Amino acid sequence: MVEMRVAGIALDAASRSPIVLLRDPSSRRQVPIWIDQAQAQNILAGLGPETPPRPLSHDLMVALLGAGALQLERVIIHAIEDSTFRAVLKLARSDGKTFELDARPSDAIALAVRTDSTIWMLEEVVADASIPVDAEADAEDAADFRRFLDSVSPAELVRHRNQAQSEPEQPDTKPGEGSTGGPGN
């Protein structure tokens, strides 16, 4: 799964329909999800710094989650079927039990931005629905990789692979850090 973030709301030039843009951590891929005006306003209201004088629908949903001792752990956009995205809310109760509820992606995103919850998307969905954001950087990476392949021989690749397999795996700790067996480990 890929953690996505809301990059913004855009307008489709042809239809004038709003689009919520989700971007991957590398900022190289963006997934556009077409939504309606009301959904766009709900997401924008959650992203804005101002609190409305009366709770909007998604603000009310967040209050209901809190009153029911539920926490939105994450949003998962898990499928795209017939140009329609599918999402679930991963919720946790105060007793630690978790469960999922089916939701429209726009509603799930509106709740996620209000609760600072993460938005995750299956890699297959990102691959199917994303558009490149930085085509120039992608072309540069491809050119760098081609230059690397042109400069290395097959024998060198085999030698490097054999060397990497024979070296013991090093733990991912910084000097002076390590497992103490204390809390949090």
C-alpha positions as CSV (number, residue, x, y, z in Angstrom):
1,M,0.0,0.0,0.0
2,V,1.1,3.6,-0.7
3,E,0.4,6.4,1.8
4,M,-1.2,9.2,-0.1
5,R,-1.8,12.9,0.8
6,V,-4.3,15.4,-0.4
7,A,-2.5,17.6,-2.9
8,G,-5.5,19.8,-3.5
9,I,-8.7,20.2,-5.4
10,A,-8.6,21.0,-9.1
11,L,-11.3,21.6,-11.8
12,D,-11.6,19.4,-14.9
13,A,-11.1,21.7,-17.8
14,A,-13.7,20.0,-20.0
15,S,-16.5,19.2,-17.5
16,R,-15.7,21.9,-14.8
17,S,-16.1,19.0,-12.3
18,P,-14.0,19.1,-9.2
19,I,-11.2,16.6,-8.8
20,V,-9.5,15.7,-5.5
21,L,-5.8,15.0,-6.2
22,L,-4.0,12.5,-4.1
23,R,-0.2,12.4,-4.3
24,D,2.3,9.7,-3.4
25,P,5.2,10.4,-1.0
26,S,7.7,10.8,-3.9
27,S,5.5,13.5,-5.4
28,R,5.9,11.7,-8.7
29,R,2.4,10.2,-9.1
30,Q,-0.9,11.8,-8.5
31,V,-4.3,10.0,-8.5
32,P,-7.3,12.2,-9.6
33,I,-10.7,11.3,-8.2
34,W,-13.7,13.1,-9.8
35,I,-16.1,14.3,-7.2
36,D,-19.1,16.8,-7.1
37,Q,-19.1,20.3,-5.8
38,A,-20.5,19.4,-2.3
39,Q,-17.9,16.8,-1.8
40,A,-15.2,19.3,-2.8
41,Q,-16.5,21.8,-0.4
42,N,-16.5,19.2,2.4
43,I,-12.9,18.3,1.8
44,L,-11.8,21.9,1.5
45,A,-13.6,22.8,4.7
46,G,-11.6,20.0,6.4
47,L,-8.3,21.3,5.0
48,G,-9.0,25.0,6.0
49,P,-7.9,26.5,9.2
50,E,-11.3,28.0,10.1
51,T,-14.0,26.2,12.1
52,P,-17.5,26.7,10.9
53,P,-19.9,28.3,13.4
54,R,-22.1,25.1,13.2
55,P,-20.7,21.6,12.5
56,L,-20.9,20.5,8.9
57,S,-21.9,16.9,8.2
58,H,-18.3,15.5,8.4
59,D,-17.6,17.5,11.5
60,L,-20.7,15.9,13.0
61,M,-19.4,12.5,11.9
62,V,-16.1,13.1,13.7
63,A,-18.0,14.2,16.9
64,L,-20.1,11.0,16.6
65,L,-17.0,8.9,16.3
66,G,-15.6,10.5,19.5
67,A,-18.9,10.0,21.4
68,G,-18.9,6.4,20.4
69,A,-15.3,5.9,21.5
70,L,-14.2,5.2,18.0
71,Q,-11.1,6.4,16.2
72,L,-10.5,6.6,12.5
73,E,-7.1,4.8,12.1
74,R,-6.9,5.2,8.3
75,V,-8.7,5.4,5.1
76,I,-7.9,2.6,2.5
77,I,-8.8,3.1,-1.1
78,H,-8.6,-0.4,-2.3
79,A,-10.2,-0.8,-5.7
80,I,-11.3,1.0,-8.8
81,E,-14.3,-0.7,-10.6
82,D,-16.0,0.8,-13.7
83,S,-14.2,4.2,-13.1
84,T,-15.5,4.2,-9.5
85,F,-13.1,4.1,-6.6
86,R,-13.9,2.0,-3.5
87,A,-12.8,2.9,0.0
88,V,-13.1,1.7,3.6
89,L,-12.7,3.4,6.9
90,K,-10.5,1.4,9.3
91,L,-11.9,2.2,12.7
92,A,-10.7,1.2,16.2
93,R,-12.8,1.0,19.3
94,S,-11.5,2.0,22.7
95,D,-11.2,-1.8,23.6
96,G,-8.7,-2.2,20.7
97,K,-11.1,-4.0,18.4
98,T,-10.8,-2.8,14.8
99,F,-13.3,-3.0,12.0
100,E,-13.9,-1.6,8.5
101,L,-16.8,0.4,7.1
102,D,-17.5,0.8,3.4
103,A,-17.4,4.5,2.4
104,R,-17.2,6.8,-0.7
105,P,-13.7,7.9,-1.2
106,S,-14.7,11.6,-1.0
107,D,-16.4,11.1,2.4
108,A,-13.5,9.0,3.7
109,I,-11.0,11.8,2.6
110,A,-13.2,14.5,4.2
111,L,-13.1,12.5,7.5
112,A,-9.4,11.8,7.2
113,V,-8.4,15.5,6.8
114,R,-10.5,16.4,9.9
115,T,-9.0,13.6,12.0
116,D,-5.4,13.8,10.7
117,S,-5.8,10.2,9.7
118,T,-3.7,8.6,7.0
119,I,-5.0,7.8,3.5
120,W,-3.7,4.6,2.0
121,M,-4.1,3.3,-1.5
122,L,-3.3,-0.1,-2.9
123,E,-0.3,0.0,-5.2
124,E,-2.4,-1.6,-8.0
125,V,-4.9,1.2,-7.8
126,V,-2.2,3.8,-7.8
127,A,-0.6,2.1,-10.8
128,D,-3.9,1.9,-12.7
129,A,-5.2,5.4,-11.9
130,S,-2.2,7.6,-11.4
131,I,-0.9,10.3,-13.7
132,P,2.8,11.3,-13.7
133,V,3.4,14.6,-11.9
134,D,7.1,15.1,-12.8
135,A,7.6,13.5,-16.2
136,E,11.0,15.3,-16.5
137,A,12.4,13.8,-13.3
138,D,11.0,10.4,-14.4
139,A,12.8,10.7,-17.7
140,E,16.0,11.8,-15.9
141,D,15.8,8.7,-13.6
142,A,15.3,6.4,-16.7
143,A,18.3,8.0,-18.4
144,D,20.5,7.6,-15.3
145,F,19.5,4.0,-15.1
146,R,20.3,3.4,-18.8
147,R,23.7,5.1,-18.3
148,F,24.3,2.8,-15.3
149,L,23.4,-0.3,-17.3
150,D,25.7,0.8,-20.1
151,S,28.6,1.3,-17.7
152,V,28.4,-2.1,-15.9
153,S,29.2,-5.5,-17.2
154,P,27.1,-8.6,-16.4
155,A,30.1,-10.1,-14.5
156,E,30.3,-7.0,-12.3
157,L,26.6,-7.4,-11.5
158,V,27.0,-11.0,-10.6
159,R,30.1,-10.2,-8.4
160,H,28.1,-7.4,-6.6
161,R,25.1,-9.8,-6.0
162,N,27.3,-12.5,-4.6
163,Q,29.1,-10.1,-2.4
164,A,25.8,-8.6,-1.1
165,Q,24.6,-12.1,-0.3
166,S,27.7,-13.1,1.6
167,E,27.7,-10.0,3.9
168,P,25.8,-10.3,7.1
169,E,22.7,-8.1,7.3
170,Q,23.3,-5.0,9.4
171,P,20.6,-3.8,11.8
172,D,19.0,-0.4,10.9
173,T,20.3,1.4,14.0
174,K,22.5,4.5,14.3
175,P,25.7,4.4,16.3
176,G,25.0,4.5,20.0
177,E,21.4,3.2,19.5
178,G,20.2,-0.3,20.0
179,S,17.6,-2.4,21.6
180,T,17.6,-1.9,25.3
181,G,14.6,-4.1,25.9
182,G,12.9,-1.2,27.6
183,P,9.5,0.3,26.9
184,G,8.7,0.9,23.2
185,N,11.0,-2.0,22.0
